[in-house]
Amino acid sequence: MQVSEMEMLITLSEELNMRRAAERLFVSQPALSQRLVAIERRWATKLFIRSSRGLSITPQGEKVIGLAKEMNRKELELKSELTAEEGAVYGTLRIAVASIMGQYWLPRVLKRFVERYPHVRIQLVTGWSSEMMRHMLEEHFHIGIIRGNPDWKGVKERLFSDPLYLVDSELTSLEQLRKTERPFIQFKSDSTYYQEILEWWQDRFSSPPARTLVVDQIETCKQMALHGIGFAILPESTIHEANEVMQIPLKTSSGKILKRDTWILSTESMLELKQVQAFWDIVKEEGGSQSDGIRN
């Protein structure tokens, strides 16, 4: 099995969508489809079922993809071991990052890392924290940047606590939420984030918001709030430059400021890889990691 075949099958199994897989692999969708047909012909079996909803992995496909993942893992481990012996920092660094952090925090850290270690190959995936946690539990990635309070048995350090703010162009206090007819603009997010907001609202108010608008991205939510369409609840890390609107910290009925933690996760064995430890150190140099790190 060629390396390109391994990467292609693994990417298809992760995306289950030809268009998104083609974008990740930097090939055209027709070329990817033709390559998949050729691979299935060589294996003499269907690996994926195509439908209008995307791709589904067949039982035979699960076995072939499992082989591809195992070969890819062994190859990457061997490359990392060989390069570690030479003392240089290169190889592959696989990072799973919560979407918000990928948009507002990671670019600065990653820029510093690639400038210092230009020979390290970065593999990056972003998404909801629950999805990134699944990647880490399945040992697909070296490092995870996760929001909330992940249940992790490996190396785990808090990067920072992100206060949550009511963002609006008109409202000047939390108490005004009791009577306002302005819509609450929400973005689709990890279930734990939504639950935290819901519990805060129920703690403070006896009735739900008068109106709600739901958008798919946090940046869309932010822009709608900045343009006066309604109010939003956003993490501090996303609104540093939003000075033209009111930013009111969310407080519980007891006066406690509501915050959402961000964690960096890895394992002792992963941190033995020089490129993984190097990234971990860069994060600490950036001042993101707090001193109450936990090594279970």
C-alpha positions in Angstrom: 0.0 0.0 0.0 1.5 3.3 -1.0 1.8 6.2 1.5 -0.6 8.4 -0.6 -3.2 5.6 -0.5 -2.9 5.4 3.3 -3.4 9.2 3.7 -6.3 9.2 1.2 -8.2 6.3 2.9 -7.6 7.8 6.4 -8.8 11.2 5.3 -11.9 9.8 3.6 -12.7 7.8 6.7 -12.4 10.9 8.9 -14.4 13.3 6.6 -16.9 10.8 5.1 -17.3 13.5 2.4 -15.6 13.6 -1.0 -15.5 17.3 -1.2 -14.0 18.0 2.2 -11.5 15.1 1.8 -10.4 16.5 -1.6 -9.8 19.9 0.0 -7.7 18.4 2.8 -5.7 16.4 0.3 -5.3 19.3 -2.1 -6.7 17.3 -5.0 -9.7 17.7 -7.2 -12.9 15.8 -6.3 -13.0 13.9 -9.6 -9.3 12.9 -9.2 -10.0 11.7 -5.7 -13.0 9.7 -6.8 -11.1 8.1 -9.7 -8.3 7.1 -7.3 -10.7 5.6 -4.9 -12.3 3.5 -7.6 -8.8 2.3 -8.6 -8.0 1.3 -5.0 -11.3 -0.5 -4.6 -10.6 -2.4 -7.9 -7.2 -3.4 -6.6 -8.8 -4.7 -3.3 -11.6 -6.3 -5.3 -14.2 -4.9 -2.9 -16.2 -1.8 -2.0 -14.6 0.2 0.7 -17.2 3.0 0.8 -20.9 3.4 -0.1 -21.6 6.6 -1.9 -24.9 8.5 -1.3 -26.2 12.0 -1.5 -25.5 12.4 2.2 -21.8 11.4 1.8 -19.8 8.3 2.4 -20.4 5.2 4.6 -17.6 2.8 5.4 -18.3 -0.9 4.5 -17.3 -3.7 6.8 -14.5 -4.6 4.3 -13.5 -0.9 4.2 -13.2 -0.8 8.0 -10.6 -3.6 7.8 -8.6 -1.9 5.0 -8.7 1.5 6.7 -7.7 -0.1 10.0 -4.6 -1.5 8.2 -3.9 1.9 6.7 -4.1 3.6 10.1 -1.8 1.0 11.7 0.7 1.3 8.9 0.6 5.1 9.0 1.0 5.1 12.8 4.0 2.7 12.7 5.6 4.7 9.9 5.2 8.0 11.7 6.6 6.5 14.9 9.6 5.1 13.1 10.3 8.5 11.5 10.0 10.2 14.8 12.3 7.7 16.5 14.9 8.1 13.7 14.9 11.9 13.8 14.9 11.9 17.6 18.1 9.9 17.5 19.7 12.6 15.4 18.9 15.3 17.9 17.0 17.5 15.4 13.4 18.6 15.9 11.4 17.5 12.9 8.9 14.8 12.0 5.1 15.1 12.2 3.1 17.0 14.9 -0.6 16.2 15.0 -2.7 18.7 16.9 -6.5 18.6 17.6 -7.9 22.1 18.4 -11.2 23.4 19.5 -12.6 25.7 16.8 -12.6 28.8 18.9 -9.0 28.3 19.9 -8.0 27.5 16.3 -9.4 30.8 15.2 -8.3 33.2 18.0 -5.4 31.7 19.8 -3.5 29.0 17.8 -2.3 31.2 14.8 0.0 33.2 17.0 1.4 30.1 18.8 1.8 28.1 15.6 3.6 31.0 13.8 6.2 31.1 16.5 6.6 27.3 16.4 7.0 27.0 12.6 9.5 29.8 12.6 11.6 28.0 15.2 11.1 24.5 13.9 10.6 24.8 10.1 11.2 21.1 9.5 8.3 19.9 11.6 5.3 18.8 9.5 2.0 20.0 11.0 -1.2 18.0 10.8 -4.1 20.0 12.2 -7.8 19.4 12.8 -10.3 21.7 14.3 -13.9 21.2 15.5 -16.0 21.0 18.6 -14.2 20.1 21.8 -16.1 16.8 22.1 -14.9 15.8 18.6 -11.3 16.8 19.4 -11.5 14.8 22.7 -12.6 11.8 20.7 -9.5 12.2 18.5 -7.3 12.3 21.5 -8.9 9.3 23.2 -8.4 7.3 20.0 -4.8 8.4 20.0 -5.0 10.0 16.5 -3.2 13.2 17.6 -0.2 14.1 19.8 -1.7 17.2 21.4 -5.2 18.4 22.1 -6.4 22.0 22.8 -9.8 21.4 24.5 -12.4 23.7 26.0 -14.4 23.0 29.2 -13.2 20.4 31.7 -12.0 17.3 29.8 -11.8 14.0 31.6 -8.2 13.0 30.6 -5.9 10.5 32.3 -2.7 11.7 30.7 -0.8 15.0 30.9 -3.2 17.9 31.3 -2.6 21.6 31.9 -4.9 24.6 32.0 -3.9 27.2 29.5 -6.3 29.9 30.8 -9.7 30.7 32.1 -11.8 32.6 29.6 -14.5 34.9 31.2 -17.8 35.0 29.4 -19.4 38.4 28.4 -22.8 39.7 27.4 -22.0 41.6 24.2 -24.6 44.1 22.9 -24.9 47.6 21.5 -27.8 48.7 23.7 -28.0 46.6 26.9 -26.0 48.1 29.8 -26.6 45.6 32.6 -27.5 41.9 33.0 -30.8 42.8 34.7 -32.1 44.3 31.5 -32.2 40.8 30.1 -35.3 40.1 32.1 -37.4 42.5 30.0 -35.6 43.0 26.7 -37.2 41.9 23.4 -33.9 41.9 21.7 -33.0 38.5 20.2 -30.4 36.3 21.8 -27.9 35.4 19.1 -26.4 32.0 19.7 -23.8 30.0 17.7 -23.8 26.2 17.3 -21.3 24.9 19.8 -20.2 22.0 21.9 -23.0 20.7 24.1 -21.1 21.5 27.3 -20.8 25.1 26.4 -24.5 25.4 25.7 -25.3 23.7 29.0 -23.1 26.2 30.9 -25.0 29.1 29.4 -28.4 27.4 29.9 -27.6 26.7 33.6 -26.4 30.3 34.1 -29.6 31.7 32.5 -31.9 29.5 34.6 -29.9 30.6 37.7 -30.5 34.2 37.0 -33.9 34.4 35.2 -37.3 32.6 35.5 -38.2 32.7 31.8 -36.2 32.0 28.6 -35.1 34.7 26.2 -38.0 36.4 24.3 -36.4 35.6 20.9 -33.4 33.6 19.7 -31.3 33.5 16.5 -29.0 30.6 15.9 -26.0 30.8 13.5 -23.4 28.2 12.6 -20.2 30.1 13.5 -19.0 32.1 16.5 -17.6 34.8 14.2 -21.0 35.2 12.5 -22.6 35.5 16.0 -20.0 38.1 17.0 -20.5 40.2 13.9 -24.3 40.2 14.3 -23.9 41.4 17.8 -21.4 44.1 16.8 -23.9 45.4 14.2 -26.7 45.8 16.7 -28.9 42.9 15.6 -29.2 41.5 19.1 -27.1 40.4 22.1 -24.7 37.5 22.4 -22.7 35.7 25.0 -19.0 35.3 24.0 -15.7 34.4 25.5 -13.3 37.2 26.3 -10.7 35.8 23.9 -13.0 36.5 20.9 -13.8 40.2 21.7 -10.5 41.9 22.6 -11.0 44.5 19.8 -14.8 44.9 20.0 -14.6 48.2 21.8 -17.6 49.7 20.1 -20.2 47.6 22.1 -21.0 47.0 25.7 -19.1 44.0 27.3 -20.7 42.9 30.6 -19.1 40.0 32.5 -21.5 37.2 33.2 -22.1 36.7 36.9 -24.1 34.1 38.8 -26.7 35.1 41.3 -23.9 34.7 44.0 -21.7 37.2 42.1 -19.2 34.6 40.7 -17.9 35.4 37.2 -18.7 32.7 34.7 -15.6 31.3 32.9 -14.7 28.6 30.5 -11.3 26.8 30.8 -9.0 25.9 28.0 -6.7 22.9 28.4 -3.7 21.4 26.6 -3.6 17.6 26.6 -1.0 15.0 25.8 0.6 11.9 27.2 3.9 11.1 28.8 4.8 8.9 25.9 3.9 11.5 23.3 5.9 14.2 25.1 9.0 12.0 24.6 8.8 13.0 20.9 10.9 16.1 20.5 8.5 17.9 18.2 5.6 17.4 20.7 7.7 18.6 23.7 8.9 21.6 21.6 5.3 22.7 20.9 4.4 22.2 24.6 7.3 24.5 25.5 6.3 27.1 23.0 2.8 27.2 24.5 4.4 27.9 27.9 6.7 30.5 26.5 3.6 32.3 25.2 2.4 32.6 28.7 -0.7 30.5 28.1 -0.1 27.7 30.5 -1.1 28.3 34.2 0.8 26.8 37.1 -1.8 24.3 38.3 -1.0 21.7 35.6 -2.0 18.2 36.4 0.0 15.2 35.5 -2.1 12.1 36.2 
